[in-house]
Amino acid sequence: MKKNFLNWMMAVALVATPMMFVACGDDDEDDYDPRSEQPTGDQTGDLTEDEPESKLITIDFEGAQLNDGGYWIGDVNGVEKAGYYGPEWACTYTEDIANVNMTFGGSYWSGFAISACTGTTFTDGYMGADQYNNITGKAASGKNFLVVQQAYGQENISFTKPVTVKEFMFTNSAVAVNSIVNGDDYESKFTEKDWLACDVIGMHSDSTTVVCRLDLAKDGSYVDSWTAIQEPKDFSDIISLQFTFDGSRTGQWGLNTPAYVCIDKLVIEPKE
């Protein structure tokens, strides 16, 4: 299922209909929740001796304390470091064995934000709250989801022990879709030849890496629903995840299309 941006040019009221682009898994299951079938964390349920406790952990970002705007991008309680524009703070959101490592720069952020924003449009500029919207207007489950932005430092999702990545959900941000459909100050709207992708890079405990590519837009269409990546190939013995972006609209300084994606329901299995 897909949304075609060549025949649909309204700048407001983006309406989400199911669609999927997947390079390493291809099941679109908006209502699927592995927690309904597998106990996670300290959720043991009524297990018998023949039914061992599940080792799966779902990271859903529900424990984050958001500000009045409905998002969190770090704060000055992190570790201060020198930044290009002045002081920055290395901040971490921790959930179970996962650490979401981000950078807060006062008026800007790098790497990750956690959001519960329900808007689907992007109209107030890159410094406004619309940058925390995703195209569906909701999380894949619960209220919170992760907004991923191109990182220029060491921002990543790290694990306190090696894990197998079993599943995660992704969708487009409102920022990227606005550029794809309408164009922006840096580029005109996409044609059917344009494309945008995010590479999820998993680092193994031996420092080798593996890549799962998320095709966010291609062939005249773009992802407009929460889409499941299940059992990404070779994502076992993983100690961290990083996100990089690539696309057809590049210039002297790199990618011109906004480098954003939204992630939710990261299901991991710790290594014994």
C-alpha positions in Angstrom: 0.0 0.0 0.0 1.4 3.5 -0.7 0.8 7.2 -1.0 1.7 8.7 -4.4 3.2 12.2 -4.0 3.0 13.1 -7.7 -0.8 13.3 -7.8 -1.3 14.7 -4.3 0.2 18.1 -3.5 -1.8 19.5 -0.5 0.6 21.0 2.1 -1.8 20.4 5.0 -3.9 17.6 6.3 -1.7 14.7 5.2 -3.8 11.7 5.4 -2.1 8.4 6.2 -3.0 5.2 4.3 -1.1 1.9 4.7 2.0 1.6 2.7 5.3 -0.2 3.0 8.9 -0.1 1.7 11.2 -2.6 3.3 14.7 -3.8 2.4 15.2 -6.3 5.2 11.7 -7.3 6.3 8.3 -6.7 4.8 5.4 -7.2 7.2 3.1 -4.2 7.7 1.3 -4.9 10.9 0.0 -1.7 12.5 -1.9 -3.5 15.2 0.6 -6.2 15.9 2.1 -6.1 19.4 4.6 -8.8 20.3 3.9 -8.1 23.9 0.4 -9.5 23.5 2.0 -12.9 22.7 5.3 -12.8 24.6 5.9 -11.5 28.1 8.6 -8.9 28.2 10.7 -7.3 31.0 9.2 -8.3 34.3 5.9 -9.4 32.7 5.9 -13.1 33.4 2.2 -14.0 33.1 1.0 -17.5 34.1 3.8 -19.7 32.9 3.9 -23.4 33.4 7.1 -25.5 33.7 6.7 -26.4 30.0 6.5 -22.7 29.0 9.8 -20.9 30.0 9.8 -17.2 30.5 10.3 -15.2 27.3 13.6 -13.3 27.0 12.2 -10.7 24.6 12.3 -7.1 25.7 10.3 -4.4 24.0 11.7 -0.9 24.1 8.7 1.5 23.5 10.1 4.8 25.0 7.0 5.1 27.3 9.2 5.9 30.3 10.5 9.2 29.0 9.5 12.4 30.9 8.3 14.8 28.2 8.1 18.6 28.3 4.9 20.6 28.0 5.3 20.5 24.2 5.1 16.7 24.2 8.7 15.8 23.5 12.2 15.4 25.1 15.5 16.3 23.3 17.8 16.1 26.3 18.6 18.8 28.8 21.4 20.5 30.7 21.5 17.7 33.3 23.6 15.7 30.8 27.4 15.7 30.6 28.6 19.0 29.3 30.9 19.1 26.3 32.2 21.7 23.8 30.0 22.1 20.7 30.3 23.9 17.4 27.9 26.7 18.6 28.8 26.5 22.3 28.2 24.2 25.2 26.3 20.9 24.5 25.2 18.2 26.8 25.4 14.4 26.2 22.1 12.9 27.4 20.8 9.4 27.7 17.4 7.9 28.0 17.6 4.4 29.5 15.0 1.8 29.2 15.8 -1.8 30.4 19.2 -2.7 28.8 18.9 0.0 26.0 20.5 3.4 26.2 19.4 6.1 23.7 22.4 8.5 23.5 21.6 12.0 22.2 23.0 15.5 22.2 21.2 18.6 23.5 22.4 22.0 22.3 19.9 24.3 24.0 17.9 25.3 20.9 18.8 22.2 18.9 19.4 18.5 19.2 21.3 15.7 17.4 20.6 12.0 17.0 17.3 11.3 18.8 14.2 12.9 20.3 11.3 11.2 22.1 7.9 12.5 21.1 4.2 12.0 21.8 3.2 14.7 19.3 0.0 13.9 17.4 0.3 16.3 14.5 0.9 15.1 11.0 2.0 18.3 9.2 5.2 20.3 9.1 4.5 24.1 8.8 6.4 25.9 11.6 10.0 25.4 10.5 12.9 23.4 11.7 13.0 25.1 15.1 9.3 24.4 15.9 7.5 21.5 17.4 6.3 20.1 14.1 9.7 18.5 13.7 8.6 16.0 16.3 5.5 14.9 14.3 5.3 11.7 12.3 3.0 11.1 9.3 0.6 8.8 11.2 -0.1 11.2 14.1 0.5 8.5 16.7 2.9 6.0 18.1 3.0 2.4 16.9 1.8 1.5 20.5 1.3 3.6 23.6 2.0 7.3 23.3 5.7 7.8 22.7 7.9 7.1 19.8 11.5 7.9 18.8 12.4 10.6 16.3 15.7 9.9 14.6 17.7 12.7 13.0 21.0 12.5 11.1 23.6 12.3 13.8 27.0 14.0 13.4 28.6 12.7 16.6 28.5 9.4 18.4 24.7 9.4 19.1 23.4 5.8 19.0 21.3 3.2 20.8 23.6 1.1 22.8 22.9 -2.1 24.8 24.5 -3.1 28.1 24.8 -6.7 26.8 24.8 -8.1 23.2 21.3 -8.6 21.8 19.5 -10.0 18.8 17.2 -7.4 17.2 14.0 -9.2 16.6 11.7 -6.5 15.3 11.1 -2.8 15.2 8.5 -0.4 13.6 9.3 2.6 11.4 7.5 5.4 9.6 8.2 8.8 8.0 8.4 12.0 9.9 6.3 14.9 8.8 9.4 16.9 8.1 10.6 14.5 5.4 7.1 14.1 3.9 6.6 17.8 3.6 9.9 18.1 1.6 9.0 15.0 -0.6 5.4 16.3 -1.4 5.8 20.0 -1.4 9.5 20.8 -1.6 11.1 23.2 0.9 13.7 26.0 1.1 16.4 23.6 0.0 14.8 21.4 -2.7 11.8 21.1 -5.0 9.2 18.3 -4.5 10.2 14.8 -5.5 9.7 13.2 -8.9 9.1 9.5 -9.4 12.9 9.2 -9.9 13.8 10.5 -6.5 14.4 8.4 -3.4 15.1 8.6 0.3 16.5 5.9 2.6 17.7 5.3 6.1 20.4 2.7 6.9 20.1 1.1 10.3 23.7 0.0 11.2 24.1 -2.7 13.8 27.5 -3.1 15.4 28.5 -6.6 16.5 30.5 -7.2 19.6 33.6 -7.8 17.4 33.2 -4.3 15.9 32.0 -5.6 12.5 28.7 -4.1 11.2 25.6 -5.1 9.4 23.0 -2.8 7.6 19.3 -2.9 7.3 18.0 -0.3 4.7 14.7 1.4 5.2 13.3 2.8 1.9 11.4 5.8 3.0 10.5 7.1 -0.5 10.9 5.7 -4.0 9.1 5.2 -7.3 6.8 8.1 -6.7 5.6 6.9 -3.3 6.5 7.2 0.3 6.0 5.3 3.6 2.9 6.6 5.4 2.1 4.0 8.0 3.9 2.2 10.8 5.7 -0.6 9.1 7.2 -3.7 10.8 10.8 -4.9 10.2 10.9 -8.5 11.5 14.0 -10.6 12.0 16.4 -8.2 10.1 19.2 -10.4 8.7 22.3 -10.9 10.7 21.2 -8.6 13.5 22.4 -10.9 16.3 25.2 -10.2 18.8 24.5 -6.5 18.4 25.9 -3.9 20.9 24.7 -0.7 19.3 22.5 0.8 16.5 23.3 3.9 14.5 21.2 5.6 11.7 22.5 7.2 8.6 20.6 8.6 5.6 21.0 8.8 1.8 18.9 10.0 -1.1 18.8 11.3 -4.6 18.5 15.0 -3.6 22.1 15.8 -2.6 24.2 18.9 -2.9 27.6 20.3 -2.0 26.9 19.7 1.7 25.3 16.3 1.4 21.7 15.3 1.6 19.2 18.1 1.0 16.1 16.1 2.0 15.5 16.3 5.7 17.2 13.3 7.3 14.5 12.0 9.7 12.7 8.8 10.5 10.5 7.6 13.4 11.0 4.3 15.2 8.9 2.5 17.8 8.5 -1.0 19.4 12.1 -2.1 19.3 12.0 -5.8 20.3 15.4 -7.3 21.4 16.5 -10.6 22.8 19.5 -10.4 25.2 22.4 -12.8 24.6 22.9 -15.5 27.2 
